């Protein structure tokens, strides 16, 4: 899976309470666009769902792996 580098201009980073010291989500907003970058390396494209609800962007990532009858690995993130 290819990784995408996200360039963040610190002076223009969107300020939201949970972003301080958060290496998971980076947001960039300027006069031309709004960009959200997040670390999704543990998920495949089919695990990721993005929804626009009015002026909100919701990113939901869910992944489950079943090993044998007693093993289940589950990851879920929603921002």
C-alpha distances in whole Angstrom, upper triangle without the diagonal:
4,7,10,13,16,19,22,26,27,31,29,27,28,30,30,31,28,26,28,26,23,20,18,19,20,23,24,27,29,32,29,26,25,21,19,16,15,13,11,8,10,10,8,10,13,14,14,18,19,23,26,29,32,31,28,24,23,19,19,16,17,16,18,18,21,22,26,28,29,25,23,20,20,18,19,20,22,23
4,7,10,13,16,19,23,25,28,27,25,26,28,28,30,27,25,27,25,22,19,17,18,19,21,22,25,26,29,26,24,23,19,18,15,14,12,11,9,12,12,11,11,15,16,15,19,19,23,25,29,31,30,27,24,23,20,20,18,19,18,21,21,25,26,29,32,32,28,26,23,23,20,21,21,22,23
4,7,10,13,16,19,21,24,23,21,23,25,25,27,24,21,23,21,19,15,14,15,15,17,18,22,24,26,24,22,20,16,15,12,11,9,9,8,11,12,12,12,16,16,15,18,18,22,24,27,29,28,25,22,21,18,19,17,19,18,21,22,25,26,30,33,32,29,26,23,22,19,20,19,20,20
4,6,10,13,16,18,21,20,18,20,23,23,25,23,20,22,20,18,15,14,14,13,15,15,18,20,23,21,18,17,13,12,9,10,9,10,10,14,14,14,13,17,17,15,18,17,21,22,25,27,25,23,20,20,17,19,17,20,20,23,24,28,30,33,36,35,31,29,25,24,21,21,19,20,19
4,6,10,13,15,18,17,16,18,21,22,24,21,18,20,18,16,13,13,13,11,13,13,17,18,21,20,17,16,13,12,9,10,10,12,12,16,16,17,17,20,20,18,20,19,22,23,27,28,26,24,21,21,18,20,19,22,23,26,27,31,32,36,38,37,34,31,27,26,23,23,20,21,20
4,6,10,12,15,14,12,14,17,18,20,19,15,17,16,14,12,12,10,8,10,10,13,15,18,17,14,13,9,9,6,9,10,12,13,17,17,18,17,21,20,18,19,18,21,21,24,25,23,21,18,19,17,19,19,22,23,27,28,32,34,37,39,38,35,32,28,27,23,22,20,20,18
4,7,9,12,11,11,13,16,18,20,19,16,17,16,15,13,14,12,9,10,9,12,13,16,15,14,13,10,10,9,11,13,16,17,20,21,22,21,25,24,21,23,21,23,23,26,26,23,22,20,21,20,22,22,26,27,30,32,36,37,41,43,42,38,35,32,30,26,25,22,22,20
4,6,9,8,7,10,13,15,17,16,13,14,14,13,11,13,11,7,7,6,10,11,15,15,13,12,9,10,9,11,13,17,18,21,22,23,23,26,25,22,23,21,23,22,25,25,22,21,19,20,19,22,22,26,27,31,33,36,38,42,44,42,39,36,32,30,26,25,22,21,19
4,6,5,6,10,12,15,18,18,14,14,15,15,14,16,14,10,9,7,9,10,13,14,13,12,11,12,12,15,17,20,22,25,26,27,26,29,28,25,26,23,25,24,26,26,23,22,20,22,22,25,26,29,31,34,36,40,42,45,47,46,42,39,36,33,30,28,25,24,21
4,5,5,9,10,13,15,15,12,11,12,13,13,15,13,10,10,8,10,12,15,17,15,14,13,13,13,15,17,21,23,26,26,28,28,31,29,26,27,24,26,25,27,26,23,22,21,23,22,25,26,29,31,35,37,40,42,45,47,45,42,39,35,33,29,28,24,24,20
4,6,9,10,14,16,17,14,13,15,16,16,18,16,12,11,9,10,10,14,16,15,14,14,15,16,18,21,24,26,29,30,31,30,33,32,29,29,26,27,26,27,27,23,22,22,24,24,27,28,32,34,38,40,43,45,49,50,49,45,42,39,36,32,31,27,26,22
4,6,9,12,15,16,13,14,16,16,16,17,14,11,9,6,6,7,10,12,12,11,11,12,14,17,20,23,25,28,28,29,28,31,30,26,26,23,24,22,24,23,19,19,19,21,21,25,26,30,32,36,38,42,44,48,49,47,44,41,37,35,31,29,25,24,20
4,6,9,12,13,9,10,12,12,13,14,11,7,6,5,6,9,12,14,12,10,10,10,11,14,16,20,22,25,25,27,25,28,27,23,23,21,22,20,22,21,18,17,16,18,18,22,23,27,29,32,35,39,41,44,45,44,40,37,34,31,27,25,22,20,17
4,6,10,11,9,11,13,13,14,14,11,8,6,6,6,9,12,14,12,9,10,10,12,14,17,20,23,25,25,26,25,27,26,22,22,19,19,18,19,18,15,14,14,16,17,20,22,25,28,32,34,38,40,44,45,43,40,37,33,30,27,24,20,18,15
4,7,9,7,8,12,12,14,15,12,10,8,9,10,12,15,17,15,13,13,12,14,15,18,21,24,26,26,28,27,29,27,24,23,21,21,20,20,19,16,15,15,17,18,21,23,26,29,32,35,38,41,44,45,43,40,37,33,30,27,24,20,18,15
4,6,6,8,11,11,13,13,11,10,9,11,12,15,18,20,17,14,14,12,14,15,17,20,23,24,24,27,26,28,25,22,21,19,19,18,18,18,15,13,14,15,16,18,20,23,26,30,33,36,38,41,42,40,37,34,31,28,24,21,18,16,12
4,6,7,10,10,14,14,12,12,12,15,16,19,22,23,21,18,17,15,16,16,18,21,24,24,25,28,27,29,26,23,23,21,21,20,20,21,18,15,16,16,17,19,21,24,27,29,32,35,38,41,41,39,36,33,30,27,23,21,17,16,12
4,6,8,7,11,10,9,10,11,15,16,20,23,24,21,18,17,14,14,13,15,17,20,21,22,24,24,26,23,21,21,19,20,20,20,21,18,16,15,15,15,16,18,20,23,26,29,32,34,37,38,35,33,29,26,23,20,18,14,13,10
4,6,5,8,8,7,7,9,12,14,17,21,22,19,16,14,12,12,11,13,16,19,20,21,24,24,26,23,20,21,19,20,20,21,22,19,16,15,15,15,17,18,21,24,27,29,32,35,38,39,37,33,30,27,24,21,19,15,14,11
4,5,9,10,10,10,11,14,16,19,22,24,21,18,17,15,15,14,15,19,21,22,23,26,27,29,26,24,24,23,24,24,24,25,22,20,19,19,19,21,21,24,26,29,31,35,36,40,41,38,35,32,29,26,23,21,18,17,15
4,6,9,10,10,13,15,18,21,25,26,23,20,18,16,15,13,14,17,19,20,22,25,26,28,25,23,25,23,25,25,27,28,25,22,21,20,19,21,21,23,25,28,30,33,34,38,39,36,33,31,27,25,22,21,17,18,16
4,5,6,8,11,14,17,20,24,24,21,18,16,13,12,10,11,14,16,17,18,21,22,24,22,20,21,20,22,22,24,25,22,19,18,17,16,17,17,20,21,24,26,30,31,35,36,34,30,28,24,22,18,17,14,14,12
4,6,7,11,14,17,20,24,24,21,18,15,12,10,8,8,11,13,15,16,19,20,23,20,18,20,19,22,23,25,26,24,21,19,18,16,17,16,19,20,23,25,28,30,33,35,33,29,27,23,21,18,17,14,15,13
4,7,10,14,17,20,24,24,20,17,14,11,8,5,5,8,11,12,13,16,17,19,17,15,16,16,19,20,22,24,21,18,16,15,12,13,13,15,17,20,22,26,27,31,32,30,27,24,20,18,14,13,11,12,10
4,7,10,13,17,20,20,17,13,11,7,6,4,7,10,13,14,15,17,17,19,17,14,15,14,16,17,19,20,18,15,13,12,11,13,13,16,18,22,24,28,30,33,35,33,30,26,23,20,17,15,11,11,9
4,7,10,14,17,17,14,11,8,6,5,6,9,12,15,17,17,19,19,22,20,17,18,16,18,18,20,21,18,16,13,14,13,16,16,20,22,25,27,31,33,37,38,37,33,30,26,24,20,19,15,14,12
4,7,10,14,14,11,8,6,4,6,9,12,15,18,20,20,21,20,23,21,18,18,15,16,16,18,18,15,13,12,13,13,16,18,21,24,27,30,33,36,39,41,39,36,33,29,26,23,20,17,15,12
4,7,10,11,8,6,5,6,8,11,15,17,20,23,22,24,22,25,24,20,20,17,18,17,19,19,16,15,14,16,16,19,21,24,27,30,33,37,39,42,44,43,39,36,32,30,26,24,20,19,16
4,7,8,6,4,6,9,11,15,18,20,23,26,25,26,24,27,26,22,21,18,18,17,18,17,14,14,14,17,17,21,23,27,29,33,36,39,42,45,47,45,42,39,35,32,29,26,23,21,17
4,5,6,7,9,12,14,18,21,24,26,29,28,29,27,30,29,25,25,21,21,19,21,20,16,17,17,20,21,24,26,30,33,36,39,43,45,49,50,49,46,42,39,36,32,30,26,24,21
4,6,8,11,15,18,21,25,27,29,32,31,31,29,31,31,27,26,23,22,20,21,19,16,18,18,22,23,27,29,33,35,39,42,45,48,51,53,52,48,45,42,39,35,33,29,27,24
4,7,10,14,16,20,23,25,28,30,29,29,26,29,29,26,24,21,21,19,21,19,16,18,17,21,22,25,27,31,34,37,40,44,46,50,51,50,47,44,40,38,34,32,28,26,23
4,6,10,13,17,20,21,24,27,26,26,23,26,26,22,21,17,17,15,18,17,14,15,14,17,18,22,24,27,30,34,36,40,42,46,47,47,43,40,37,34,30,28,25,23,20
4,7,10,14,17,19,22,24,23,23,21,23,23,19,18,15,15,13,15,15,12,12,11,14,15,18,20,24,27,31,33,37,40,43,44,43,40,37,34,31,27,24,21,19,16
4,7,10,14,15,18,21,20,20,18,21,20,17,16,13,14,13,16,16,14,13,11,13,13,16,18,22,24,28,30,34,36,40,41,41,37,34,31,28,24,22,19,17,14
4,7,10,12,15,17,17,18,16,19,17,14,14,11,13,13,15,16,14,12,9,11,10,13,15,18,21,25,27,31,33,37,38,37,34,30,27,24,21,18,15,14,11
4,7,9,12,15,14,15,14,17,16,13,14,12,15,16,18,20,17,15,12,13,11,13,14,17,19,23,25,29,31,34,36,35,31,28,25,22,19,17,14,14,12
4,6,9,11,11,13,13,16,14,11,13,12,15,16,19,21,19,16,13,12,10,11,11,14,16,20,22,25,27,31,33,31,28,25,21,19,15,14,11,11,10
4,6,8,9,12,12,15,13,12,14,14,17,19,22,24,22,19,16,15,12,12,11,13,14,18,19,23,25,28,30,29,25,22,19,17,13,13,11,12,12
4,6,5,8,9,12,10,8,12,13,16,19,21,24,23,20,16,14,11,10,8,10,11,14,16,20,22,25,27,26,23,20,16,14,11,11,10,11,12
4,5,8,10,13,11,11,14,16,20,22,25,28,26,23,20,18,14,14,11,12,12,14,15,19,20,24,26,25,22,19,16,15,12,13,12,15,16
4,7,10,12,9,11,14,16,20,23,25,28,27,24,21,18,14,13,9,10,8,11,12,15,17,20,23,22,18,15,12,11,9,10,11,14,16
4,7,8,6,7,11,13,17,20,23,26,25,22,19,16,12,11,7,8,7,10,11,15,17,21,23,22,19,16,12,11,9,10,10,13,15
4,5,5,7,11,13,17,20,23,26,26,23,19,17,13,12,9,9,8,11,12,16,18,21,23,23,20,17,15,13,12,12,13,15,17
4,5,5,8,11,14,17,21,24,24,21,17,15,12,11,9,10,10,14,15,18,21,24,26,26,23,20,18,16,14,14,14,15,16
4,6,8,11,14,18,20,24,24,21,18,16,13,11,9,9,9,12,14,17,19,23,24,25,22,19,17,15,14,13,14,15,17
4,7,10,13,17,19,23,23,20,17,14,11,8,5,5,6,9,12,15,18,21,22,22,19,16,14,11,10,9,10,12,14
4,7,10,14,16,20,20,17,13,11,7,6,5,7,9,12,15,18,21,25,26,26,23,19,17,14,12,10,10,10,12
4,7,10,13,16,17,14,11,8,6,5,6,9,11,15,18,21,24,27,28,28,25,22,19,16,14,11,11,9,11
4,7,10,13,13,11,7,6,5,6,9,12,15,18,21,25,28,31,32,31,29,25,22,19,17,14,12,10,10
4,6,10,11,8,6,5,7,8,12,14,18,21,24,27,31,33,34,34,31,27,25,22,19,16,14,11,11
4,6,7,6,5,6,9,12,15,18,21,24,28,31,34,37,38,37,35,31,28,25,22,19,17,13,12
4,6,5,6,8,11,13,17,19,23,26,30,32,36,39,39,38,36,32,30,26,24,20,18,14,13
4,6,8,10,14,17,20,23,26,30,33,36,40,42,42,42,39,36,33,30,27,23,21,17,15
4,7,10,13,16,20,23,27,30,33,37,40,43,43,42,40,36,33,30,27,23,20,17,14
4,6,10,13,16,20,23,26,30,33,36,39,39,39,36,32,30,26,23,19,16,13,10
4,7,10,13,17,20,24,27,30,33,36,37,36,33,30,27,23,20,17,14,11,8
4,6,10,13,17,20,24,27,30,33,33,32,30,26,23,20,17,13,11,7,6
4,7,10,14,17,20,24,27,30,31,30,27,23,20,17,14,11,8,6,5
4,7,10,14,17,20,23,26,27,26,23,20,17,14,11,8,6,4,7
4,7,10,14,17,20,23,24,23,20,17,14,11,8,6,5,6,9
4,7,10,14,17,20,20,20,17,13,11,8,6,4,7,9,12
4,7,10,13,16,18,17,14,10,8,6,5,6,9,12,15
4,7,10,13,14,13,10,7,6,4,6,9,12,15,18
4,6,10,11,11,8,6,5,6,9,12,15,18,22
4,6,8,8,6,5,6,9,12,15,18,21,25
4,7,7,5,6,8,11,14,18,21,24,28
4,6,5,8,11,14,17,21,24,27,31
4,6,8,12,15,18,21,25,28,31
4,7,10,13,17,20,23,26,30
4,7,10,14,17,20,24,27
4,6,10,13,17,20,23
4,7,10,14,17,21
4,7,10,14,17
4,7,10,14
4,7,10
4,7
4
